[in-house]
Every structure is written in structure tokens, then in C-alpha cells.
Amino acid sequence: MELHRGRLVDHIQLVVRDLKGSRSFYGAVLDVLGIPVGGEAEDYFWADELFVSSADSRAAQGVLTGRHHLAFQAKDRAMVDAFHKAGLAAGGRDNGAPGERPYHPGYYAAFLLDPDGNNIEAVFHGEAKRSAASVEINF
């Protein structure tokens, strides 16, 4: 088994009302971000650090998670634009069209609301050099 991780978040779980709608939405936006869905069953799916389940999933214990803000990394501005377009086509609602934001110079982002109202962002921080694409974990 091989995993790739960043530095802070190991994983996050969203418990959603409409798993089929969420699978469609996240499948579309993750595809344009170059992140494959890693696995799925009747009551959940996951991709990298994101685990999404229905309320009746054993992992959810019957409770929806409520509203979250998740920001996904994009490799360039075109990827942010594609994220926004794909998310809208897959049932997401606009929550901020692609564009520069005042957070720091070069911050280019787009925001969508997923089927449960979570604020989902794709962000490109501008030209930079990464020390590694991800942290690789083998076991």
C-alpha cells in the first residue's frame, strides 16, 4: 500500500445527506485536479485525505458533519478554472468565480458549494517551487 500525505491534515470525513450527488460532484472536481477516487462502497468513497460517507455508514454513527470549508490545491490558474466549471456541471453552486483574492499576491481561487452546502475551494498560490509533490508513505 502506498499513501501520499501533506503536513497537517491526515484525513477528513464529511458525512453527507446525498452520497450519490456528492460522489458525482467530488468525482468531477477531483478529476480536473488530478486526484483519483481511491475507493468506494455503497455508503462511502474516498480520495487521498478526503473520506465521504452517508449518515447510515458505520463510520458516521448516524450524524451529519455540518458545514465545512475545504481548500484543494491546484497546479495552475487553468486548473482552478476547470475545477469551477466541472463543479457547476456536476451540481455544485457558485460561491465565488475564479479570480485573484486579496489573501496574498498571486492567490487565485474559485469557490463552490457542494450538494450539502460545504464551501469547496480550489486555490493556486502562484508560481512557486515545491520540495516534493507529496509525502510518500510505504508499508
C-alpha positions as CSV (number, residue, x, y, z in Angstrom):
1,M,0.0,0.0,0.0
2,E,1.2,3.5,-0.8
3,L,-0.1,6.8,0.6
4,H,0.7,10.4,-0.2
5,R,0.2,13.0,2.5
6,G,0.9,16.6,3.2
7,R,2.0,18.1,6.5
8,L,-1.1,18.9,8.6
9,V,-4.3,17.0,7.8
10,D,-4.1,13.3,7.7
11,H,-7.7,12.9,6.6
12,I,-11.1,14.5,7.0
13,Q,-14.5,12.8,6.9
14,L,-17.7,14.5,5.5
15,V,-21.0,12.8,6.4
16,V,-23.5,13.8,3.7
17,R,-27.2,13.6,3.0
18,D,-26.9,12.6,-0.7
19,L,-23.9,10.3,-1.2
20,K,-24.7,9.8,-4.9
21,G,-24.8,13.6,-5.5
22,S,-21.6,14.1,-3.5
23,R,-19.9,11.3,-5.4
24,S,-20.8,13.0,-8.7
25,F,-19.7,16.4,-7.5
26,Y,-16.4,15.3,-5.9
27,G,-15.6,12.9,-8.7
28,A,-15.9,15.7,-11.2
29,V,-13.8,18.3,-9.3
30,L,-11.2,15.9,-8.1
31,D,-10.8,14.6,-11.7
32,V,-9.8,18.0,-13.0
33,L,-7.4,18.4,-10.0
34,G,-5.7,15.2,-11.0
35,I,-6.8,13.3,-7.8
36,P,-8.4,9.9,-8.4
37,V,-11.1,8.4,-6.3
38,G,-9.2,5.8,-4.3
39,G,-12.1,3.5,-3.4
40,E,-15.8,3.4,-2.8
41,A,-18.7,1.2,-1.5
42,E,-22.4,1.7,-1.1
43,D,-22.1,4.0,1.9
44,Y,-18.8,5.9,1.3
45,F,-16.0,6.9,-1.1
46,W,-12.5,8.3,-0.6
47,A,-9.8,10.2,-2.4
48,D,-6.4,10.9,-0.8
49,E,-7.2,12.6,2.6
50,L,-10.9,13.0,1.9
51,F,-13.4,10.4,3.2
52,V,-17.1,11.0,2.3
53,S,-19.9,8.8,3.8
54,S,-23.6,8.6,4.1
55,A,-25.2,9.1,7.6
56,D,-26.0,5.4,7.8
57,S,-22.4,4.4,7.2
58,R,-20.9,2.6,10.2
59,A,-18.1,5.3,10.3
60,A,-20.7,8.1,10.6
61,Q,-22.7,6.9,13.5
62,G,-25.8,8.5,12.1
63,V,-24.7,12.1,12.4
64,L,-24.2,14.6,9.5
65,T,-21.0,16.7,9.8
66,G,-22.4,20.1,9.1
67,R,-20.8,22.9,7.0
68,H,-17.1,22.8,6.3
69,H,-14.6,24.7,4.2
70,L,-12.1,22.6,2.2
71,A,-9.5,24.1,0.0
72,F,-7.9,21.9,-2.6
73,Q,-4.5,22.7,-4.2
74,A,-4.4,23.5,-7.9
75,K,-1.3,23.4,-10.1
76,D,-2.2,26.5,-12.1
77,R,-4.9,29.0,-12.8
78,A,-6.3,26.8,-15.6
79,M,-6.9,24.0,-13.1
80,V,-8.8,26.4,-10.8
81,D,-11.0,27.5,-13.8
82,A,-11.6,23.8,-14.8
83,F,-12.5,23.0,-11.1
84,H,-15.2,25.7,-11.1
85,K,-16.6,24.7,-14.5
86,A,-16.7,20.9,-13.6
87,G,-18.2,21.5,-10.2
88,L,-21.0,23.6,-11.6
89,A,-21.7,21.0,-14.3
90,A,-21.8,18.3,-11.5
91,G,-24.4,20.0,-9.3
92,G,-22.2,22.4,-7.3
93,R,-23.4,26.0,-6.8
94,D,-21.2,29.1,-7.4
95,N,-19.8,30.6,-4.2
96,G,-17.1,32.7,-5.9
97,A,-16.0,32.7,-9.5
98,P,-12.3,32.1,-10.4
99,G,-10.2,35.1,-9.7
100,E,-7.5,36.8,-7.7
101,R,-8.1,37.1,-4.0
102,P,-6.5,39.6,-1.5
103,Y,-5.1,37.0,0.8
104,H,-1.6,37.3,-0.7
105,P,-0.1,38.3,-4.1
106,G,-0.8,35.5,-6.7
107,Y,-3.7,33.9,-4.7
108,Y,-6.1,32.7,-7.4
109,A,-9.1,30.7,-6.3
110,A,-12.7,29.6,-7.0
111,F,-15.4,28.6,-4.6
112,L,-18.3,26.2,-4.9
113,L,-21.0,24.9,-2.6
114,D,-21.2,21.1,-2.7
115,P,-24.6,19.3,-2.5
116,D,-24.6,19.6,1.3
117,G,-23.6,23.3,1.3
118,N,-19.9,22.8,2.2
119,N,-17.7,25.6,0.8
120,I,-15.2,23.9,-1.5
121,E,-12.3,25.9,-2.9
122,A,-9.5,25.3,-5.4
123,V,-6.5,27.5,-5.0
124,F,-3.3,28.3,-6.9
125,H,-0.9,30.2,-4.8
126,G,1.2,31.5,-7.7
127,E,4.5,30.3,-9.1
128,A,6.5,28.5,-6.5
129,K,8.9,25.6,-6.1
130,R,7.7,22.6,-4.1
131,S,10.2,20.5,-2.2
132,A,8.1,17.4,-3.1
133,A,4.8,16.7,-4.8
134,S,3.6,14.8,-1.7
135,V,4.9,12.8,1.2
136,E,5.1,9.1,0.2
137,I,4.4,6.5,2.9
138,N,5.0,2.9,2.2
139,F,4.1,0.0,4.5
